[in-house]
Amino acid sequence: MKAIFLKILALPLLFTFFMFSGCDAENSGGIKTITHPYIAEYQCVEAKLGEIDLLKDFEYFTINFNDTKEIEVNAKPKYGQLKSVKGSYTVDENTNELNCDFGILGYNFKQKIIIDKGEFCVSKPIGDKLFFIKFKAK
């Protein structure tokens, strides 16, 4: 039970620490797609630490960027309750960088994200293992 709790806690925490590259809401239509292509829900489709599949214990892990400049990270373990963290973001219209700001367990995390083409991946060495996470726009 403690291991599952740590995995639930670790995935959103790890997400906040890493730089992302590239997503837009590829299936959205209309003026919002042109003016704010990053506004969408992104589904985590792969998350690994070395050879360990971090998603196997989760029903889903999503990130939502909405048009009120709020970001919401949701992780639903297979055997537990939904964990949700909210924060805010700003957009640099010149570079299309999103600057995200989260609070988790009393700590404040800031992260820059570049959105391009419906998905983004992150890879970062943690100790002697590679952390890899991939999101796709729904």
C-alpha positions in Angstrom: 0.0 0.0 0.0 2.9 2.4 0.8 4.5 1.6 -2.5 1.3 2.5 -4.4 1.0 5.8 -2.4 4.6 6.7 -3.3 3.9 6.0 -7.0 0.8 8.2 -6.9 2.8 11.0 -5.3 5.9 10.5 -7.4 4.3 10.8 -10.9 2.9 14.3 -10.4 6.0 15.5 -8.6 8.3 14.2 -11.3 6.2 15.9 -13.9 6.7 19.3 -12.3 10.4 19.0 -12.4 11.1 18.4 -16.1 11.2 20.5 -19.3 8.7 19.5 -21.9 8.8 19.9 -25.7 5.9 20.2 -27.9 2.1 19.9 -28.0 -1.0 21.5 -29.5 -4.6 20.5 -29.4 -4.5 18.7 -32.8 -8.2 17.7 -32.8 -9.6 21.0 -31.7 -11.3 23.2 -34.2 -12.1 26.8 -34.7 -10.5 30.1 -33.6 -9.2 28.7 -30.3 -6.9 26.2 -32.2 -5.3 29.2 -34.0 -5.1 31.6 -31.1 -4.6 29.2 -28.1 -3.6 25.8 -29.5 -2.3 24.7 -26.1 -5.8 24.7 -24.4 -6.6 21.0 -24.2 -6.5 17.9 -22.1 -3.3 15.8 -22.4 -3.3 12.1 -21.6 -0.1 10.5 -20.3 0.6 7.6 -22.7 3.9 6.4 -21.4 5.8 7.0 -18.1 8.9 5.0 -17.2 11.7 5.1 -14.7 14.4 2.9 -16.3 12.5 -0.3 -17.2 9.8 0.3 -14.6 6.4 1.2 -16.1 5.0 3.9 -13.9 1.6 3.8 -15.6 0.7 0.2 -14.8 -0.8 1.1 -11.5 -2.9 4.0 -12.9 -6.2 4.2 -14.7 -5.2 7.5 -16.1 -2.9 10.5 -15.7 -3.9 13.7 -17.4 -2.9 17.4 -17.6 -5.5 20.0 -18.5 -4.7 23.6 -19.7 -7.9 25.7 -19.7 -8.7 29.1 -21.0 -8.8 30.7 -17.5 -5.0 30.2 -17.2 -5.4 27.3 -14.8 -3.6 24.0 -15.1 -4.9 20.8 -13.5 -2.9 17.5 -13.0 -5.0 14.4 -12.3 -3.7 11.0 -11.4 -6.2 8.1 -10.8 -4.6 5.0 -9.4 -6.3 1.7 -10.2 -6.9 1.0 -6.5 -7.4 4.4 -4.9 -8.9 7.8 -5.1 -8.2 10.5 -7.7 -5.3 12.8 -6.9 -5.6 16.3 -8.3 -3.3 19.3 -8.2 -4.1 22.8 -9.6 -1.9 25.6 -10.5 -1.7 28.5 -12.9 0.1 29.3 -16.1 1.0 32.3 -18.3 1.9 32.3 -22.0 4.7 34.1 -23.7 3.0 34.9 -27.1 6.3 35.4 -28.8 7.9 32.1 -27.9 4.7 30.0 -27.1 6.2 29.0 -23.8 3.9 28.2 -21.0 5.2 29.1 -17.6 3.4 26.8 -15.1 3.2 27.3 -11.3 2.1 24.4 -9.0 1.9 23.9 -5.3 2.4 20.3 -4.1 2.6 19.4 -0.4 3.4 23.0 0.6 6.2 23.3 -2.1 5.9 25.7 -5.0 7.2 24.4 -8.4 7.7 26.4 -11.6 8.1 24.8 -15.0 8.4 26.1 -18.6 6.7 24.0 -21.2 6.7 24.4 -25.0 3.6 23.2 -26.8 3.8 21.9 -30.4 2.0 19.3 -32.5 -0.2 17.4 -30.0 2.3 15.7 -27.9 5.3 16.3 -25.6 8.0 14.0 -24.1 10.4 14.5 -21.3 13.5 12.5 -20.5 15.8 13.1 -17.6 18.4 11.0 -15.8 17.5 10.3 -12.1 20.3 8.6 -10.4 21.4 5.8 -12.7 18.0 5.5 -14.4 16.3 7.5 -17.2 12.9 9.0 -16.4 10.7 9.3 -19.5 7.2 10.6 -19.8 5.0 11.2 -22.9 1.7 13.1 -23.2 -0.7 13.4 -26.2 -3.6 15.8 -26.6 -7.0 14.0 -26.4 
